[in-house]
């Protein structure tokens, strides 16, 4: 009887307590090591944080995209988007960055070279960037980013829940009206955020493609995890009977589109920098081609683009939920490796002498993952997994059959 009842209803919230326990242990140990001056842990912690902030922003971007275009593909997975980009996940990630900010203000952080006055004084390029790259302005931007994202996410979530209760169709139009400019604000804000948190790890380097490139990776992360969650629970309510080939083809096509865009922006960024042939810009690729890092680059090229591209071009893969979930799992792992390659080579000339993961990398990743899982489950428990206000849900069910 217990087994039968377990198959009747999806209960994603049950993972929250386990995530909190694991996250508190791993997270507190990681923060303690970070604040004690462990330089490797500082890098590991930033890597773990960067992965989950990108995942959260991916959910946020997909939620805004759904409310803008109001596509059938997103209605059945909207609640997962909302849980992934809730006040719990955004609030948690804002809090988790505070230890890094504390170290920066104390002058003890080796993550960002531009936080050290002596380094800036000796480098004219960093001097020129000082009006933008300075701690007070950096912190102010950090606060404004999270206030914008939390405010917009709460507005969208509150509107869908309000329409659940009242059935007022005006809420739907209201969301569309806010989501379209919200999507513009999203891309602008993550461009500046990516510049602050990741690109400024190598402050002498810059790329105009960085924000869009990062955003596409976010979308791949979030959609891949969503597909895994839904397909894994396709035999349970409320997803039972909904996950059909025509619906999974939509998700597969979106994954294929994002994969192609990731490949396009990656090649474009490389070609623009290569054709410029300026040492200040090519340093990014030099750091990722020495000391074994080029092997990781090869893995991401093959694993993040070529393998999923050819798999997702196959109609049978997209029409088979389990096959699509496997491809989505593969993409999610590749996004983790790509984030590692994005962050860690910035420190290759100093403390990190090998591309192989350190124990601190695993500890920080497990700690932040546990806490993020708890925050996600806290958001998913707040409402039904499927909106009950919208007649398009019936259309989506028909679309799935």
N, C-alpha and C positions, 0 to 999 in steps of 0.2 A: 504493500500500500504506500509506503514512504517513497519508493522509487516511482510509482505511478503519479503521486502528487507532485513529485519534483519535476516531472516532465510537463506539467500543466501550465506553469507560469514561470516566466523569466524572473530571476531574483538577483540582479547584478549587485544590489546593495550588500549582499552577504560577504563580499570580498573586502568591504571597508574596514572591518575590525582587524583582520589579518594584515592588511596594508598599513594600518596605523601602527600596529605593534612592531612590524618590521621596519617601518619608516622611522619611528621614534628612536629605535636602537641605532640603525645605520646613520640616520640623519644627525643625531646628537653627537655620535662619535666623530662623524665627518666634520661637523662644525667645530667641535673641540680641537681636532687636529689642525683645522684651518686656522683658528684663532691662536693656536700655540706656535704657529710659524712654519708648519710643514708646507714647503713650497709645492711639492708634488700634489698634495691634497688640495691645495688652492686651485691648481689646474684641473684636477679631477672633478672637483665640486662645480667649477664653472662649466665644464663639459656636460655634466649631468643636468645642471640647471638649464643650459642652453638647449639641450634636447627636449626637455619637457616644456619649456616656454614656447618652443617652436610648435610642439604638438598642440598645446593649448590654443595658440594663435591660429593654427590650422583649422581647428574646430570652429573658432570664431569667424574666420574668413568664409568657411563653407556655410555657416549659418546665415551670414549676411548675403552670400550668393543665392542661397535658397529663397530668402525673403525678397530678393531683388527680382529674380526670374520666375519664382513660384513654380518650379518644375516638379513633376510628379516623382522624380527620382529621389528627392530629398524629404518628402513629407513623412515617409515611414521611418526615417532615421533622424528626424529633426531633434527629438528629445536627447539623442546621444550627442548631437552637436551642442545643444544647450548645456548638458552636463559637463562636457569637455571644456566649455568656455563659460563657466559659471563664476559667481563671486567667490566660490570656494577654491577653485583652481587658480584663478587670477590672484586672489588674496594670498593664498599659500605661496605662490611663486614670488610675489612682491616681498613677503616676509623672509623667504629663503635667500634673497639677494642681500639682505641687510648685513650679514656678516662680512660680505665682500666690501660693501660700502664702509663699514667700520674700519676695516684694515686700510682702505684707501685714505680715509681721513686721518688715520694715525700714521700715515706714511710708511706702512709696513707691507704694502701689497706690491708684489713683483709681477702682477698680471698685466697692469697697464703702465707702460713706461712713461707716458705723458703725465702721470701723477707725481713724478719726482722732479722738483724744480731744477736740480743740478743737470738732469738729463735734458730737460727742455732748454736750459740756458746754453748748452753745448751744441744744439741742433737747430739750425735756422728754419728748417721745415716745420719742426714742432713749435717753434716760436710763432710762426705765421698762423698755425692752427690753434694757438692758445686761447683766442677769444671764444672759440667754440669748445675746444677740449680743455675744460677746467672743471674742477670738482663741484663747485656750487651750481653751475649751469647744467652739468651732467646729472646731478641729483634732482634738480628741478625738472629736467626733461623726463627722467625716470618716473617721477611722481605723476607728471601730466600724462604720460603714456598709459599708465595703469588706471588712472582716473577716467580717461577717455574710454578705454576698453571695458572696464567694469560698468561704467554708466550706460554705454550702448548695449552691452550684453544683458544687463538687468532690465533695460527698457524693452528689449525684444522678448525676453522670457516672460516678463510681467504681462505683456500684451497677449501672448499666446495662451497663458493661463487664464487671463481675464476673458478671452473669447471662449475658452473651454467652459467657463461658468455661465456666460451670458449669451453666447452664440451671436454676438454683435459682429456683423461682417465688416463694419467700419474699421475695426481693429486690424483687419488684414490689409486694407489699403493704407492705413497709417504706418504699418510695418514696412510696406514696400516703399513708401515715401521717404522714410528715414534710412532704410537699408541701402538704397542706391548711393546717396552722398556718404553714408557710413562706410561703404566699400571703398570709396575714394580716400576717405580719412584713414581707413585701415591700411591701404598700400602706402600712403604718405608716412604714417606713423611708424610702420614696421621698417621702412627704409631708414629713417632716422635712428630707430632702436637698434637695427642691425649694425649701423655705422658705429653707434656708441658701444654696444656690448661685445661685438665680435670683430668688426673691421678695425677698430682702434686698438686691438691687441697688437697689430702691426701698423703703428700710426703713420709711418712714412709712406704707406701704400694706400691706394684707393681704387675704387671701381664704381662706375655709374650703373653697372648691371647687378650689383650686389643685392639690393633690396628685392627686386623682382625674382632673382634666382633663389633667394632665401624663402620668399613667399610660396613659390611653386613647390619647394621641398616640404614646407609646412602642410600644404594641401595633400600631398602624397602621404605623409605620415597619418594625418587625421582620417582621411578616407580609408586607408588601409586598415587601421585599427577598427574603424566602424564596420567595415565588411567582415572582419574576423569575428567581432562581437555578435553581429546579427546572424551570420551564417552558422556560428557555433550554437546558436539558440533557435535555429529555424524550425525545430520540431516542438517548440514550446510557445505558449501564448505570450504576447499577442502576435508573434511573428509566424505562427503556424499557418501554413497555407498562403502566406504572403510572399515568401522568398521563392520566386519562380524565375525561369530563364529570361523572360523579357525584362524583368527588373534587374537581375544581376548583369545583364548585358549593358544596361544603362550605367551601372557602377563601373563595370569593366571598361567601357568606352571612356568614362571620365578619368579613370586611372591611366588609360592609354594616352589620353590627351595631355595629362599632366606629365607623364613620362617623356613624351615628345617635347613638351615645352622645357622641361628640365634639361634635356639633351641640347636643345637649341640655345638656351641661355648660357649653358656651360661652354659650348663651342664658341659662341659669339664673344663671351668674355675673354676666352683664351686668344681668339684671333685678334681682337681689338688691342689687347695688351702686347701680343707678339708683334703685330705690325707696327706698333709705336716704338718698340725696341728701346725702351728707356729703363735703365737699371732700377730706378725707384719703383716702377710698376711691376717689373718682372720678378722682383724679390719674392712675391707671393708664391709663384710657381717654382722658383728655385728652392725655397724652403720645403716644398712638397715633392721634390724630386731627388733629394740627397738622403743618404743614411738609411735607405730602405723604405722611405716614405713613398717612393714611386710605385712600389708593389701595392700599397693600399690604394693609390690612385688608379692603378690598373683594375683592381677589384671593383672599385666604385663605377668605373666606366663600363665594365662588362656587366656587373651585377645590378647597377642602378638604371642602366639604359638598355643595352642590347638584349639581355636575357628577358626582362619583363616586356620589352617592346615586341619581340617575336612571339612570346607566349600570349600577350594580350591581343595580338593580331589574329589569333585563332578563335573563331566563333565558338567552338566547342568548349574552350576554356572559360569563356565569359558566360556561357549558358549553363555551366555546371557549377553550382554553389561551392562545393568542396574544393574544386580545382581553383576557382577564383580566390577563395580564402587562402589557399597555399601560396598563390602568387602575391596576394596582399601581405602575407606574413614575410615573404622573401623581401618585398619592397621595404617593409618596416625595419627589418634587420639592416638592409643596405642604407637606409636613412640614418640609422644609429652609427654605422661605420663612417658615413659621409660627414656626420656631425663631428665625429672623432677627428677626421682628417681636417675639418674646418678649423678646429680649435687648437689641437695639440702641436702641430708643426710650428705654431707661433712661438713656442718655447724650445724648439729643437736645438737652438744654438746655445742654450743655457743648461737648465737642470734636466731636461728630458732628452736623454741621449739615444733612446731606442723607440721605434714606433710600436713596439710590443706593449700591450696594456700593463699597467702596474696594479698592485693590489688595491691601492687607493682609488683607482678608476672604478673597480668593481664595487667597492664599499660605498662610494658616493652615489653611483648609479642605482644600487639597490635601495639605499636610504631615500633618495629623492623619489624613486619609482613607488616605493611603499606609501609615502606621504601623498603623492599625487593620486594614487589609486584610492586612498581614503577620501580625498577631496572630490574626485570624480564620483565615487559612490554616494557621497553626501548630496551631490547635485542630482543624481539619477533617482534618488528616493523621493524627491520633492514633487514629482508629478507622474502621471501615467506615461508609459513608454510610447504610446501612440496618441496624438492629439485626437480628441473626440468632437471638436467643433466644426471641422472643415469637410464639406462634401467632397473635396478632392481626395480625401482618404479613401472613399469608396471607389473613386476613379483609379487610384493607385492600386487598389485591390483587384479591380477589373483588369488594369494594365498588367498586373502580375500573372494573370491566368491566361 
